[in-house]
């Protein structure tokens, strides 16, 4: 059997998963929390296992150390590390008894972390036990990356090593799948719920790998031939599919949040440009080119928050030049268009800001404080403020805004 498909598949999955793990570790460094660290380790451990399990790196490890099949021990210990992390995630994603609501893993209670430490102690004992059994079952012939399990399953120490590994892996997969399905059921529809469901389905899919391995190892130990393909062919397919689903489950919500931040950041640009032209002192720096902004991928949350604050400052700066007649015109257009409350507020602010910028540019005198109009959205909660400003930016140059400005101009003639 050619090893090229295994090299390509394992290296691709391992590299992609490590990208996700690296992003999680980066997020953990910015906002340290035990829960986020567990998530990062739950991704990093199997990522490393897939890389080492690729036949090309497997053979490199063996030749570099001079210990036959040492890579198998490293791979299985890395997967056991995932099992330990998955068991901890299952604990901190389980709501307390009597609670019907979803629990944020970052705020897991102290009692949960104590239980997690107890389970980790079990893994801390079993991991060196597995290493000892592996060494006791040797020596092994060098470099059998795809056939180690069925080649050495007849050795009692090696068989026990394999049984411990598969048992811990199966327990962790079933536990995290069970908890994730329950956790997803308590969450509202969205990317977080879809991501957690993918983790659950990935865990159940990876159980196919465990089943194939157990059957193949048991058949070999019993002297039954002809089932090696379960261990060398079908089992790795289940493992790869499960790893892809689990990685996608961890990456999906984070990717969706990144795309949402990037979309909001770019959507606010026209509104930010408007207030910047009115008063350049509002911004910390001059606007970059559109091309540069399309390539922006770092610090988007901070950039978007800063852009929102500068727009708010600009709105307050322009308030003395807002004509109440313009607000009346916007209200009339919104009424005829059948806009809801949020859309009506966005249209009103867009019309007000465009008219105020025009009045300021024309040299109009500012209104006295007692005559200044109060624009909607100033008292919006932080969670709603960005969505409101994005709606304002999107209708800034829309047809309804133009209609309201034209109606206001006609009314003042």
N, C-alpha and C positions, 0 to 999 in steps of 0.2 A: 504494500500500500504506500502510495506517495505521501510524504509528510508535508508537501508544499501547502495544501489547503489548511492544514493545522497551523503551520507557521503564519500564513497570511491572516487567518481568522483570529488566532489567539493574540498575535501582535497588534492587530487592529483594535480588537475589543479592549485589550489591556491599555493601549495608548489612549483611546477615547475615554475610558473610565478614569484614567489618571488625570486627564484634563479636568474632568468634573471634580475629582478629589482635590486637585490643586486649587480650584475655585472655592471649594468649601473650606479648605485650610486658610486661604486668603481671607475669606469672610470671618473665620474664627479669629484670626489675628487682629482684625479690625474691631470685632465685637466678641471678645472671649466669652464662651459659655461651654459648660460641660456637654450639654446636649448637642451642640453644633460640632464639637470635637468628636463625639461618638459617631455622628453621621459621616464626617470626613474619614474616620478610620474604617467605617463599614464599607466605604467605597474604595479606599486605598488598599486594603488588605487583598480582596479578590483581584483588583487591578494588577497588583504585583504577582499574584499567583498565575494569572493568565500570561503575563509576560514570561515568567520563568518556565511555564509549562510548554511554551512553543518549542518544538524539537531543536531549533537552532540554538536557542539560549540554554535549553536543558543540557545539551551536549557540551556547550561552552562551560557551564558551571562544573560539570563532572570532570572535564579535562583540566580545568583550572585548579580544582581542589585535589584531584587524584582519588576522590572517593566515588565509587560507582553508585549512580542513582541518588546522590545527595540532593539533587534538584527535586526529587519526589518528596523528600522530607520537607524541604523549604516550601514547596507548593502547598502541601497539605497543612503545614503549620500556618501559612498565610490564610488559607480557607478557614481554618479553625479560629483565626483572629477575626474573620468576618462573622463566624458563628457567635463568638463572644459579644461582638458589637451588636449583632442582630438581637440577641437575647436582652441586652440592655435597652435597646430601642423598644422592644416589645414591652418592657416594664414601664418605661417612661411615657409610652403612648397609650397605656392603659389607664382610664380614668379611675379615681378612687371609688371605693364601694359606695353605692347610693347616689353617685353623680351621673346625671344623664347627659351632661354637656361634654363637648370636646375639650381635651386638655392640651395646652401648649407644652411641648417637650422641654422648652427652655425654662419652664417654671415648675418642673416636677418637684414634688415635696421631698423633704429630707428623708422620710421613711422609704420612699422609692429608691433613692440613691443608696441607702443602706442595704436594701435587698439586692440592688445591682452589684454592690461590692461583694456580697456573699456569693452571687453566681460567678462573678469574675474570679473569685478565689478558687472555685471548682475548676475553671478553665486553666488557671495558673498552675494547678496541680497536675491536671491531665496533659497539658502540653509537653512538659518535660518527660512525663510518663510515656507519651507517644514517641518522643525522640529516643528514649531508652529502648523501647520495644523495637523500633526501627533498626537501631544499631545492633541489638541482640539478635535480630533475624538475619544479619549479614554474615559473611560478606556477599555482596551482589556483583554480578557481572556488570561491566560498565554499559551505560547508555542504552536503556530500554524505555524511552519516554512514553510510548503509547501502550506498552504491554506489561508494565511493572506489576500491576495488581494481579493479573491472571498468571503471571510467570512465577510469582513467589507466594501465592496464597496458600500453598501447601505447607509453608513453614509456620508453626504455631505462633511464634512471636510476631511475625510479620502479619499474619491473619488477624491477631488481636489488635495490632496497630491500625490496620485498615478498618476493623470493626469500630474502634473508638472514634476514628476520624469520621466515618460515615454516620455513626450514631449521633455525634454532636452536630454534624452538619444537618442531618434530617430534623432533629429537634428544633434547631434554630430556624430552619426554613418554615416548618409548620407553625411555629410560634409566631414569627413575624408576619406570616401570611394571615393567620387568624386575627391578630391584633390590628393589622392594617385594614382588613375588611371592615371590622367593627369601627375603627377610627374614621374611615372614609364615610361610613354611613351617618356619622354625626356631623359631618362637615357640609357646608353649603356647596352647591355646584360651582365648579371652577377648577383651575389648574392644580391647586393643592390637592383637592379630592381625587382628580384623575391621576396625579402622580403617586399618591399613596395606594390607589387601587392597582397601578402598574407594579409597584413593589410587591403587593400581595400576589398578583398573577405570576410575577417573576419567581417568587419563592416557591409557588406550587409547581411551576414548570421545571425549576431546578430539582425538584423532588424526583423527577423522571431520571435524572442523572444518578441519584442515590439508588433508586430501584434497579436500574440497569447494572450498576456496579455490584450491588449486593447479590443479585442473581448470578452474575458472571463469576464473582469470587466464590460464592457458595458452590457453584457447579464445578469449578476447578478444584476446590478443596475436597469435594466428594468424588473426584475422578471422572466427572462427566465432561467430555470434549464437545467442541462445536459451538460454544456460546461466547467465545472471546469477542465476537463482533459487538456484543452488547456493551462491553467495557471500552473497546477501542474505536467504535463507530457511533452507535446510537447514543451512548451516554454523553460523550462530548457535545453532541448536537443539543441535547437537553440543557447541558451546562452553559453553552454559549447563548442559547435563546433566553434562559433565565437571567444570565448576566446582563444581556442587552436590555431586557425589560426592567430589571432592578435599577440599572444605571439611568435609563430613561425616566424612571419614576423619581429618582433623586434630582435629575437634571431638569425635567420638564417645568416644575414650578419656578425654579430659579431662572431658567431661560425665559419663561413667560414674563416674570417680573422685570428682567433686564430689557426685554423688548418693549414693555409698557413704559418703563422709564425713558427709554430712548425715543419712543413715539411721542410722549408728552413733552420732552425736552425740545424736540424739533417742532412740534405743533405750536409751542409758545413763542417761537421766533418772530412771526409777524407782529404779534402784540407787543413783544419786547422792543422790536424795531420802532414801533409807533411811539412808545413812551421815551425811547432813547433819543429819537429825533427832537422830541419836545424839550428834554432836559438831559444833557449828556453827563451831568454830575451824578445821575442816579446809578450809573453802572460802575463797577470796579475797574472794568477794562473795556476797550473798544470791541465791537462785535467782530468775530472772525468771519472768514469767508463761508459761503454756503457749502462749498466742497469740504472744507475743514470740519464743519459741523456734521456733515454726513458720515465722516470717518470717526467721530467721537465715540469712544467706548468706555473710557475710564471716568470714575467719579461722577457718574450720571445723576445719582441721587442728590449729591451736593450741588451740582451745577443746576439741576432742575429746581431745587429748593431756592437757590440764590436767584435764579431767573424769576421765580414767582414773587419773591420779596421785592425785587426791583420793579416788577410790574405794579405791585401794590403801592409802592412809593410813588411811581409815576401817576397812578390813578388819583392819589391824594393831591399830588402837585397840580394835576389838570382840573381838579374839582371846581376851582373858582371860575373856569371858563365854560362850564357845562350849562347850556341853556335849557330851562325847564320845558320850553316848547318842544325841544328835541325829544325829551322823555315822553311827552304826550303823543308825539308822532310815532315813536317806537311802540308805545302801548296800543295804539290803534292798529298798526301793522300786525303786531303779535296777536291781537284779538281776531282779526280777519283771517290770519293764517292758522288759528287754532293751536297755538303753541302751548306746551305745558309750562308749569311754574319755572323749572330749571332753564328751559329754552327761552322763555320770556325774559328772565333775568339776564341771560347771556346776551340776547339781542339788545336789551336796554343799555347794558354797559358798553357794548361794541359801538352802538350809535353815539352814545354820550362821549366816548373817548375820541372817536373820529371827528365829531363836531368841535370838541374842545381843542384838539390839535389845530384844526383849521382856524378857529377863532384866535388862538394864541399867535399863529403865524400871521394873521391879518392885523395884529396889533390891537385887538379888542381889549377893553379894560376888564380886569377881574371883578367878579361880583363880591359884594360884602359877605362876610361869614354867615349872617342871618339869612341871606338870600340864596345861599348855595344849596344845590339839590343833593340829596343823599342817595347814592347809587346802591342797588341791591348787591348782595354778596359780601359786603364788608364784614358782616358778622358771621360768616360761614365758619364752621368748625374746620380745624386743620385738615381732617380727612376729606372734607368736601371742597376745600378751597382750590386745590389743584384741578380737580375735575371741572369746577366752575370756570376757572381761567382758561382751560383748554377749550371749553365750549365757546367762550368769548372770542378766543383767537380764531376758531374755525368759522365763525360767522362774521368776522371782522370785515371781510370784503365780499360777503355773500349778497345775493339779490335782495333779501329782505332788509338788510342794512342800508343798501342803496335806495330802496323804496322809502324807508323811513327818513333818510336824510333829504331826499327830494321833497317829501311831504312837508318836512319842517321848513325847508327853504321856501316853499310855496306859501306856507302859512305866515311867514314873516315879511312877505312882500307887501 
